[in-house]
């Protein structure tokens, strides 16, 4: 465990260099706006989200996306919108393009 109870590495960007590299630095305010980036083990950005301070982020959605990217990497399958572990996945291929609706029936989320 990392001191302070956080179980993953965190960094600060006092200089703004990281925010500038990722396009989330706000020069007028001298700070980074809220951005999150999912970077795979090969250092490729797989997902990103940038939010202004007025709206909060959803940590449950972030965790769901991490699990989906891990599943895709491990299996080669693809995950439909709203996928959670244990739910059906899709097999990628040219026949799937434009036909996801035939293979996957989303459950009402609200």
ChimeraX attribute file (.defattr): number of C-alpha atoms within 10 A of each C-alpha:
attribute: neighborCount
match mode: 1-to-1
recipient: residues
	/A:1	8
	/A:2	9
	/A:3	6
	/A:4	6
	/A:5	7
	/A:6	9
	/A:7	9
	/A:8	7
	/A:9	7
	/A:10	7
	/A:11	6
	/A:12	7
	/A:13	12
	/A:14	11
	/A:15	12
	/A:16	16
	/A:17	13
	/A:18	15
	/A:19	19
	/A:20	15
	/A:21	9
	/A:22	13
	/A:23	13
	/A:24	20
	/A:25	21
	/A:26	13
	/A:27	11
	/A:28	6
	/A:29	8
	/A:30	11
	/A:31	16
	/A:32	21
	/A:33	16
	/A:34	15
	/A:35	16
	/A:36	15
	/A:37	14
	/A:38	16
	/A:39	14
	/A:40	14
	/A:41	7
	/A:42	6
	/A:43	8
	/A:44	10
	/A:45	11
	/A:46	12
	/A:47	14
	/A:48	11
	/A:49	11
	/A:50	13
	/A:51	13
	/A:52	12
	/A:53	9
	/A:54	6
	/A:55	7
	/A:56	9
	/A:57	16
	/A:58	8
	/A:59	9
	/A:60	9
	/A:61	12
	/A:62	16
	/A:63	12
	/A:64	15
	/A:65	20
	/A:66	17
	/A:67	15
	/A:68	22
	/A:69	19
	/A:70	13
	/A:71	17
	/A:72	14
	/A:73	12
	/A:74	9
	/A:75	10
	/A:76	13
	/A:77	16
	/A:78	18
	/A:79	21
	/A:80	18
	/A:81	10
	/A:82	13
	/A:83	17
	/A:84	17
	/A:85	11
	/A:86	6
	/A:87	9
	/A:88	14
	/A:89	19
	/A:90	14
	/A:91	13
	/A:92	13
	/A:93	9
	/A:94	8
	/A:95	9
	/A:96	13
	/A:97	9
	/A:98	8
	/A:99	10
	/A:100	13
	/A:101	11
	/A:102	8
	/A:103	13
	/A:104	14
	/A:105	10
	/A:106	11
	/A:107	8
	/A:108	5
	/A:109	5
	/A:110	3
